[in-house]
Amino acid sequence: MVGVSAFPCSEDVLPDSVTLIPLPDVAEQLGMVVTRVHQMLRDHQIIAVRRNGVAGVPKEFFDSDGAVAKHLTGLITVMRDSKYTDEEILEWVYKDDETLPGRPIDAIHGPLAREVLRRAAADPF
């Protein structure tokens, strides 16, 4: 049985160039206790990756003001509802897509956010 304090943490399938923010720093940035960040992970609002033994959240999951990107949670929900694993979600959002152009993770911060959600709902792979 998994303890209440356990939280999901994905395998690190991200490029080394992706900056991860450690969970205590995420909590500080969001103005909450770290256990609330753990709950956000359990609720699949964000995804954490374990790199070199440290759990962190990709920097691009946040807007410039430090809040969780507006469309990120919806994107995760749509993809999880389609039975994609956290690793598959991470791979898809960080994969270059010349038709966007760029990566879906970058597009969710701008006017193409709804297009990213539409594509994720249609069939990302």
N, C-alpha and C positions, 0 to 999 in steps of 0.2 A: 504494500500500500504506500502511496506517495504522501508525504507529509503536507500539511497545509502550507508550510512556508516554501515548498518547492515551486519553481516556476519553469516554464518551457524555455529552452535555449537551443537554437538551431546549430547545426554543424556550420563551420565557416566555409561557405561556398563562394564568398565574395572575393573580388580582386584585392590584392594587398594594398592597393591605393585607397580603398574605402576606409575612412576614418570611423572608428567606433568610439562612442561616448560611454564610459563606464556607468553602470546603473546608479551608483551614488551621485554622480554628476548629472545624470538625467533627472533624478529626483530633485536636486537643487535647482536645476534649470527650470523645471516645471513648478517649483514651489510646493513640493509635497514630500512626504516621507518615502523612503525607498520601498517599504512594503506596499505602498500604493502603486508604485511602478511594477512590482511583482504581480499585482492584481491586474494591471493593464496587460501584462504579458499573458497571464492566464485567460483573460477575456479576449485575447487576440486583437487588441487595439494597436499594438506594436509588436515587432519581432526582435528578439535579442540573438546575438551570435556570441559563441565562446571562442575567443582567440587568445592563445597563450595562457589559458587558464582563467581569463578575465571575461566576464559577461559584459557585453556592450550593445548599444543600439546604433545603427548607422547614422552618421551626422545628417545625411540627406533626408532622414525621416522627419526633420524639423524645419520649420520656416525660419526666416532670418530673425524673427523676433523670439525664437526659442520654443515656440509652441509646436505641438505635433502638427504636421502638414494636414491641412483641412481635408483632403480627399484620401489620405493614407489609410485610415481605418476602414473606409468603405471599399477601397481596393483590396485590402487583405480579406475582408468579409466575402466579397464577390468571388475571389479566387479560392478561398477555403470552402465556400459553398459548392464550388466546382471540383472539390476533392484534391486540390493542389496542396502539397506539403509546404511547410515554411521554406524549406530549401529551394523548392521549385519556384515559389513566389519571389524569393530573393534573386534567383538566377534570372527570372524574367524581367524584373524591374531594373536590373543593372545591365541588361543586354542592350547593346546599341540597336536602334531601329531607325534606319535611314528614312522611313516614311513619316516619322514624327516631326522632325529629325531629332536624333539623340536617343537618350535612354528614357524609358517610362518614368523612372524615379525623378528625373529632372523635369519632365513634362508635367508632373502633378503639381508643380509649384507655379504653373502659369495657365495661360488660356487653353492649353491642350489637355487639361486635367480630365474633363468629361470624356474626351476621346480615348484617353488611357483606360478609364473605367468601362467604356463601351467595348473596347477591344478585349479587356480582361473578361468581361461577361460573355463575349462571343466565343472565344477560344484562344487563349494566349499562345498556345504551343502548336 
